[in-house]
């Protein structure tokens, strides 16, 4: 594994209005890794992703991507640099067709010239999307919408994908399929940082994990080590 | 039989007039659907198009329709600047702020028109503006037919633009989910500026055809703003097809109202119909 880091989050604080959602959060992701952020509802996982995406700007600390400070950039510039986010609840565009949703994923200039190529790869990963390309996105089932959301994220030609709760509310079989897709996405050289409430799953799928509680990172490390950690076992595996 | 023959006149006139109303309302509907702003200066921007055509015709001596080759892009730029430097900043404060800014723009425009062109009515009296056209038993002004054709052309252009181009899809995406649009790398401020610019360019087109059809004064914007609001309420907010159908419904209500209750009551009939439609289908004919 290359030793340089792709994403470096340094001691950030972030707020929602006057509510402090993140406290001194640090995290680092190396190229090619799959990294999980684990925690209960309201622990600040989604805010952390939104801060990396530039939807929320950190009040303190810095975020570096490929060595460049991105903490004050607008969201569209961050997408341009190669970070895409698949937000919680999918947030596909309901009244656009499946194809239009994918096309708009490649809105940034870097991705436009690669559109045909990326579209091919997305259809390869989720053949169902090609079958349904002329349908309005709102007519898809929950699992299909999640595939579309992932495909849309891939269309932006990302180096790093931020995924927020992709398995939420989906049947186990579909969840398996989505995680199989993640492995395939990683094989294509895309780094993945994902947020998940399902701890057991995360500690299987990821290489490294950060555990968050009330806006702070309370534990982090390789998943093999974390699985053996007493605290984790007690809190999440009931052992 | 005679009542049918008599009715055919107001029906044809109503439908054709509806085309003009649709073009006037289209920009208002687009901005409302995408940026969620109610642009109460829209009527005055339409009249700006009328005065531009007037200047082109009387001072430069070119046909007002032809003048749109310059007027369209000019008003496009004007719209872009208004949204970029005023409204984009205002709606980060609150939606009320955009309403107040638009109201201010409306007052400034009206007073500017008064200063330059006086309160006297003007019209784009070209040779073809006075020609009429007959089909069977009915005769109607040629410009009414022109208005209707222009309505269809403008709508088709807008529809294809919104369907096929990156910017067009981005406009629809930003209308549906602003946060998700940000995450797709869309600069929503820029998209809103383009949306408003397109709306004002369409207002310029509407203004020229309005000027060919009716005389206008510096304060003519207001009645047409109110008609346009009625049209988009009828058709369903933010829908192109709805705006077209709403325009025709409004035009028909006006001409048939005039036929049955007299010209003095025609607008009353149209607005009563808007209220009835609002009460029965609050989302409008094509509303989601």
Interface residues (C-beta under 8 A of the other chain):
Chain A: X53 X54 X55 X74 X75 X76 X79 X80 X84 X85 X87 X91 X92 X93 X94 X95 X96 X100 X103 X104 X105 X107 X108 X111 X112 X152 X156
Chain B: X166 X169 X170 X172 X173 X176 X177 X179 X180 X182 X183 X184 X185 X186 X187 X288
